Amino acid sequence: MKIELIAYAFVTPGGEQIPRCGIGEVKSEVLDYFSRHLTKIWDKAKDNIVDPARFLRVEGAKPGEEHFEALRTGSDEEFIKSANALVEELHSVTDNRMSRGFFVALRATRNKKAVAAVLKLDVYDFTAARLEQVDDSSALFEPVLDLLDLPGDLHKGALFPDPRRTSHLAVVDVFETHYFLRSLHARLYVGGRDAVDQFDYLVRKEAGPEVARQVRQEAAARETPAAAPALVRASKALPPAAKKRLLEELEKPRSIGKVDVRSHPRTTTIYADGIEISGAEQEIAAKVEEGRDGAKWLIQITADSQPTWKTR
């Protein structure tokens, strides 16, 4: 992504002075650093790895959405006004338990389409000591770039718009502190299909793809829908240590809609010689077989109805 505008301020939790942003001119290596951060968030959102979120309605309006839209498409004046409004909100909801650090507002383009982002880069004592030696406030990032969050390992950030249709914001909040989301007037939200995908991702992460497949089969075989924690507790495929870690992750507070895992079946696609066979994972597993005949691969479909052909 190409960075078009950047504004930043240093936020000290509990500080009496409200931080103010200025539009900064930074070196190409810093622009590249932020570009990689935004690309990582976008890619993770497409893979449904980072959290989806929706803007909250406050007194009939959505201030979070209005600020992000101004960051994305507004004039320079509107950009800095919304950046300052968001950093003021961040300052107001933090306390002395939170880490000090940089608030960064960004506008970027991806395939000629504008996106906006807000990042909170935590600064610790050894980083702050190096910052104190910098006289030029417009060159704050360069001396500490190697001490800030690496692209892909960001602790707090949000990208607008989210490439996922049901989400407004793609959110990174590693420690689930929630003060960052409050400052953006947003909350985490997981809809039906997203919840199934996230649950499946967590199982694969903790126990591997084969166990994830067995857990999905157990879920599909249940006569009544079950919440993800109930599936974890009841699953015969999950090792005890993985169950414990999954339950800890699932019990983090977030808004999650009721989910019937059977109404959101995962799809599987088989590719061979330019031909695709797609369908619900359970149907593919039950009705499609593959094998070898010498140097050739054979794929057999056993169907209950007569096949139909469609040419486009």
Secondary structure in CASP SS format (residue, H / E / C, confidence):
PFRMAT SS
TARGET T0000
AUTHOR 0000-0000-0000
METHOD secondary structure of the structure
MODEL  1
M C 1.00
K E 1.00
I E 1.00
E E 1.00
L E 1.00
I E 1.00
A E 1.00
Y E 1.00
A E 1.00
F E 1.00
V E 1.00
T C 1.00
P C 1.00
G C 1.00
G C 1.00
E C 1.00
Q C 1.00
I C 1.00
P C 1.00
R C 1.00
C C 1.00
G E 1.00
I E 1.00
G C 1.00
E C 1.00
V C 1.00
K C 1.00
S H 1.00
E H 1.00
V H 1.00
L H 1.00
D H 1.00
Y H 1.00
F H 1.00
S H 1.00
R H 1.00
H H 1.00
L H 1.00
T H 1.00
K H 1.00
I H 1.00
W H 1.00
D H 1.00
K H 1.00
A H 1.00
K H 1.00
D C 1.00
N C 1.00
I C 1.00
V C 1.00
D E 1.00
P E 1.00
A E 1.00
R E 1.00
F E 1.00
L C 1.00
R C 1.00
V E 1.00
E C 1.00
G C 1.00
A E 1.00
K C 1.00
P H 1.00
G H 1.00
E H 1.00
E H 1.00
H H 1.00
F H 1.00
E H 1.00
A H 1.00
L H 1.00
R H 1.00
T H 1.00
G C 1.00
S C 1.00
D H 1.00
E H 1.00
E H 1.00
F H 1.00
I H 1.00
K H 1.00
S H 1.00
A H 1.00
N H 1.00
A H 1.00
L H 1.00
V H 1.00
E H 1.00
E H 1.00
L H 1.00
H H 1.00
S H 1.00
V H 1.00
T C 1.00
D C 1.00
N C 1.00
R C 1.00
M C 1.00
S C 1.00
R C 1.00
G E 1.00
F E 1.00
F E 1.00
V E 1.00
A E 1.00
L E 1.00
R E 1.00
A E 1.00
T E 1.00
R E 1.00
N C 1.00
K C 1.00
K E 1.00
A E 1.00
V E 1.00
A E 1.00
A E 1.00
V E 1.00
L E 1.00
K E 1.00
L E 1.00
D E 1.00
V C 1.00
Y C 1.00
D H 1.00
F H 1.00
T H 1.00
A H 1.00
A H 1.00
R H 1.00
L H 1.00
E C 1.00
Q C 1.00
V C 1.00
D C 1.00
D C 1.00
S H 1.00
S H 1.00
A H 1.00
L C 1.00
F C 1.00
E H 1.00
P H 1.00
V H 1.00
L H 1.00
D H 1.00
L H 1.00
L C 1.00
D C 1.00
L C 1.00
P C 1.00
G C 1.00
D C 1.00
L C 1.00
H C 1.00
K E 1.00
G E 1.00
A E 1.00
L E 1.00
F E 1.00
P C 1.00
D C 1.00
P C 1.00
R C 1.00
R C 1.00
T C 1.00
S C 1.00
H C 1.00
L E 1.00
A E 1.00
V E 1.00
V E 1.00
D E 1.00
V C 1.00
F C 1.00
E C 1.00
T C 1.00
H C 1.00
Y H 1.00
F H 1.00
L H 1.00
R H 1.00
S H 1.00
L C 1.00
H C 1.00
A E 1.00
R E 1.00
L E 1.00
Y E 1.00
V E 1.00
G C 1.00
G H 1.00
R H 1.00
D H 1.00
A H 1.00
V H 1.00
D H 1.00
Q H 1.00
F H 1.00
D H 1.00
Y H 1.00
L H 1.00
V H 1.00
R H 1.00
K H 1.00
E H 1.00
A H 1.00
G C 1.00
P H 1.00
E H 1.00
V H 1.00
A H 1.00
R H 1.00
Q H 1.00
V H 1.00
R H 1.00
Q H 1.00
E H 1.00
A H 1.00
A H 1.00
A H 1.00
R C 1.00
E C 1.00
T C 1.00
P C 1.00
A C 1.00
A C 1.00
A H 1.00
P H 1.00
A H 1.00
L H 1.00
V H 1.00
R H 1.00
A H 1.00
S C 1.00
K C 1.00
A C 1.00
L C 1.00
P C 1.00
P H 1.00
A H 1.00
A H 1.00
K H 1.00
K H 1.00
R H 1.00
L H 1.00
L H 1.00
E H 1.00
E H 1.00
L H 1.00
E C 1.00
K C 1.00
P C 1.00
R C 1.00
S E 1.00
I E 1.00
G C 1.00
K C 1.00
V C 1.00
D C 1.00
V H 1.00
R H 1.00
S H 1.00
H C 1.00
P C 1.00
R C 1.00
T E 1.00
T E 1.00
T E 1.00
I E 1.00
Y E 1.00
A E 1.00
D C 1.00
G C 1.00
I E 1.00
E E 1.00
I E 1.00
S E 1.00
G E 1.00
A E 1.00
E H 1.00
Q H 1.00
E H 1.00
I H 1.00
A H 1.00
A H 1.00
K H 1.00
V E 1.00
E E 1.00
E E 1.00
G E 1.00
R E 1.00
D E 1.00
G C 1.00
A C 1.00
K E 1.00
W E 1.00
L E 1.00
I E 1.00
Q E 1.00
I E 1.00
T C 1.00
A C 1.00
D C 1.00
S C 1.00
Q C 1.00
P C 1.00
T C 1.00
W C 1.00
K C 1.00
T C 1.00
R C 1.00
END
